[in-house]
Amino acid sequence: MLLQHYLILSAVLFGIGITGVLIRRNLIVMFMSMELMLNAVNINMAAFSKYLHAMSGQIFIVFIMCVAAAEAAVGLALIITLFRNKQTINADEFNLMSK
Protein backbone atom coordinates (compact mmCIF):
# COMPACT_ATOMS: atom_id res chain seq x y z
CA MET A 1 0.00 0.00 0.00
CA LEU A 2 1.11 3.51 -0.69
CA LEU A 3 1.53 6.32 1.81
CA GLN A 4 -1.54 8.04 0.36
CA HIS A 5 -3.79 5.15 1.36
CA TYR A 6 -2.74 5.44 4.99
CA LEU A 7 -3.14 9.21 4.93
CA ILE A 8 -6.62 8.97 3.43
CA LEU A 9 -7.65 6.41 6.05
CA SER A 10 -6.25 8.62 8.78
CA ALA A 11 -8.03 11.70 7.43
CA VAL A 12 -11.36 9.85 7.21
CA LEU A 13 -11.05 8.54 10.77
CA PHE A 14 -10.06 11.98 12.06
CA GLY A 15 -13.02 13.54 10.22
CA ILE A 16 -15.43 11.02 11.72
CA GLY A 17 -13.97 11.79 15.15
CA ILE A 18 -14.37 15.54 14.74
CA THR A 19 -17.92 15.07 13.51
CA GLY A 20 -18.72 12.93 16.54
CA VAL A 21 -17.32 15.49 18.96
CA LEU A 22 -19.05 18.47 17.35
CA ILE A 23 -22.46 16.99 16.58
CA ARG A 24 -23.17 14.49 19.36
CA ARG A 25 -23.93 15.63 22.91
CA ASN A 26 -23.58 12.27 24.65
CA LEU A 27 -20.39 12.31 26.74
CA ILE A 28 -19.53 8.68 25.98
CA VAL A 29 -19.89 9.22 22.22
CA MET A 30 -17.79 12.38 22.47
CA PHE A 31 -15.15 10.48 24.44
CA MET A 32 -15.04 7.64 21.91
CA SER A 33 -14.78 10.19 19.08
CA MET A 34 -11.75 11.75 20.75
CA GLU A 35 -10.18 8.30 21.03
CA LEU A 36 -10.88 7.76 17.32
CA MET A 37 -9.06 11.00 16.51
CA LEU A 38 -6.11 9.87 18.62
CA ASN A 39 -5.98 6.56 16.74
CA ALA A 40 -6.08 8.44 13.43
CA VAL A 41 -3.00 10.37 14.51
CA ASN A 42 -1.31 7.09 15.45
CA ILE A 43 -2.02 5.65 12.00
CA ASN A 44 -0.61 8.80 10.44
CA MET A 45 2.54 8.58 12.55
CA ALA A 46 3.01 4.89 11.75
CA ALA A 47 2.61 5.57 8.03
CA PHE A 48 5.25 8.30 8.05
CA SER A 49 7.53 6.18 10.21
CA LYS A 50 7.34 3.37 7.67
CA TYR A 51 7.74 5.78 4.76
CA LEU A 52 10.84 7.41 6.27
CA HIS A 53 12.28 4.07 7.50
CA ALA A 54 12.59 5.38 11.05
CA MET A 55 11.66 3.37 14.13
CA SER A 56 11.38 6.45 16.34
CA GLY A 57 7.81 7.11 15.18
CA GLN A 58 6.70 3.59 16.04
CA ILE A 59 8.34 3.80 19.47
CA PHE A 60 6.53 7.09 20.06
CA ILE A 61 3.23 5.38 19.14
CA VAL A 62 3.72 2.89 21.99
CA PHE A 63 4.02 5.78 24.44
CA ILE A 64 0.95 7.47 22.96
CA MET A 65 -1.05 4.25 23.36
CA CYS A 66 0.01 3.97 27.02
CA VAL A 67 -1.08 7.54 27.68
CA ALA A 68 -4.34 6.89 25.82
CA ALA A 69 -5.07 3.89 28.03
CA ALA A 70 -4.54 5.96 31.17
CA GLU A 71 -6.62 8.78 29.69
CA ALA A 72 -9.43 6.35 28.90
CA ALA A 73 -9.50 5.09 32.47
CA VAL A 74 -9.57 8.60 33.93
CA GLY A 75 -12.08 9.84 31.36
CA LEU A 76 -14.52 7.00 31.97
CA ALA A 77 -14.17 7.48 35.74
CA LEU A 78 -15.06 11.16 35.32
CA ILE A 79 -18.06 10.30 33.15
CA ILE A 80 -19.30 7.79 35.74
CA THR A 81 -18.87 10.36 38.52
CA LEU A 82 -20.78 12.98 36.54
CA PHE A 83 -23.55 10.46 35.84
CA ARG A 84 -23.86 9.60 39.53
CA ASN A 85 -24.17 13.28 40.46
CA LYS A 86 -26.44 14.54 37.65
CA GLN A 87 -28.18 11.32 36.46
CA THR A 88 -27.45 12.24 32.83
CA ILE A 89 -24.57 12.09 30.37
CA ASN A 90 -25.90 14.78 28.04
CA ALA A 91 -23.19 17.46 27.69
CA ASP A 92 -25.77 20.25 27.26
CA GLU A 93 -27.17 19.68 30.75
CA PHE A 94 -23.88 20.18 32.59
CA ASN A 95 -23.11 23.51 34.19
CA LEU A 96 -20.46 22.94 36.81
CA MET A 97 -20.55 26.56 37.99
CA SER A 98 -24.03 26.16 39.50
CA LYS A 99 -25.41 23.68 42.00
C-alpha positions as CSV (number, residue, x, y, z in Angstrom):
1,M,0.0,0.0,0.0
2,L,1.1,3.5,-0.7
3,L,1.5,6.3,1.8
4,Q,-1.5,8.0,0.4
5,H,-3.8,5.1,1.4
6,Y,-2.7,5.4,5.0
7,L,-3.1,9.2,4.9
8,I,-6.6,9.0,3.4
9,L,-7.7,6.4,6.0
10,S,-6.2,8.6,8.8
11,A,-8.0,11.7,7.4
12,V,-11.4,9.8,7.2
13,L,-11.1,8.5,10.8
14,F,-10.1,12.0,12.1
15,G,-13.0,13.5,10.2
16,I,-15.4,11.0,11.7
17,G,-14.0,11.8,15.1
18,I,-14.4,15.5,14.7
19,T,-17.9,15.1,13.5
20,G,-18.7,12.9,16.5
21,V,-17.3,15.5,19.0
22,L,-19.0,18.5,17.3
23,I,-22.5,17.0,16.6
24,R,-23.2,14.5,19.4
25,R,-23.9,15.6,22.9
26,N,-23.6,12.3,24.7
27,L,-20.4,12.3,26.7
28,I,-19.5,8.7,26.0
29,V,-19.9,9.2,22.2
30,M,-17.8,12.4,22.5
31,F,-15.1,10.5,24.4
32,M,-15.0,7.6,21.9
33,S,-14.8,10.2,19.1
34,M,-11.8,11.8,20.7
35,E,-10.2,8.3,21.0
36,L,-10.9,7.8,17.3
37,M,-9.1,11.0,16.5
38,L,-6.1,9.9,18.6
39,N,-6.0,6.6,16.7
40,A,-6.1,8.4,13.4
41,V,-3.0,10.4,14.5
42,N,-1.3,7.1,15.4
43,I,-2.0,5.7,12.0
44,N,-0.6,8.8,10.4
45,M,2.5,8.6,12.6
46,A,3.0,4.9,11.8
47,A,2.6,5.6,8.0
48,F,5.2,8.3,8.0
49,S,7.5,6.2,10.2
50,K,7.3,3.4,7.7
51,Y,7.7,5.8,4.8
52,L,10.8,7.4,6.3
53,H,12.3,4.1,7.5
54,A,12.6,5.4,11.1
55,M,11.7,3.4,14.1
56,S,11.4,6.4,16.3
57,G,7.8,7.1,15.2
58,Q,6.7,3.6,16.0
59,I,8.3,3.8,19.5
60,F,6.5,7.1,20.1
61,I,3.2,5.4,19.1
62,V,3.7,2.9,22.0
63,F,4.0,5.8,24.4
64,I,0.9,7.5,23.0
65,M,-1.1,4.3,23.4
66,C,0.0,4.0,27.0
67,V,-1.1,7.5,27.7
68,A,-4.3,6.9,25.8
69,A,-5.1,3.9,28.0
70,A,-4.5,6.0,31.2
71,E,-6.6,8.8,29.7
72,A,-9.4,6.3,28.9
73,A,-9.5,5.1,32.5
74,V,-9.6,8.6,33.9
75,G,-12.1,9.8,31.4
76,L,-14.5,7.0,32.0
77,A,-14.2,7.5,35.7
78,L,-15.1,11.2,35.3
79,I,-18.1,10.3,33.2
80,I,-19.3,7.8,35.7
81,T,-18.9,10.4,38.5
82,L,-20.8,13.0,36.5
83,F,-23.5,10.5,35.8
84,R,-23.9,9.6,39.5
85,N,-24.2,13.3,40.5
86,K,-26.4,14.5,37.7
87,Q,-28.2,11.3,36.5
88,T,-27.5,12.2,32.8
89,I,-24.6,12.1,30.4
90,N,-25.9,14.8,28.0
91,A,-23.2,17.5,27.7
92,D,-25.8,20.3,27.3
93,E,-27.2,19.7,30.7
94,F,-23.9,20.2,32.6
95,N,-23.1,23.5,34.2
96,L,-20.5,22.9,36.8
97,M,-20.6,26.6,38.0
98,S,-24.0,26.2,39.5
99,K,-25.4,23.7,42.0
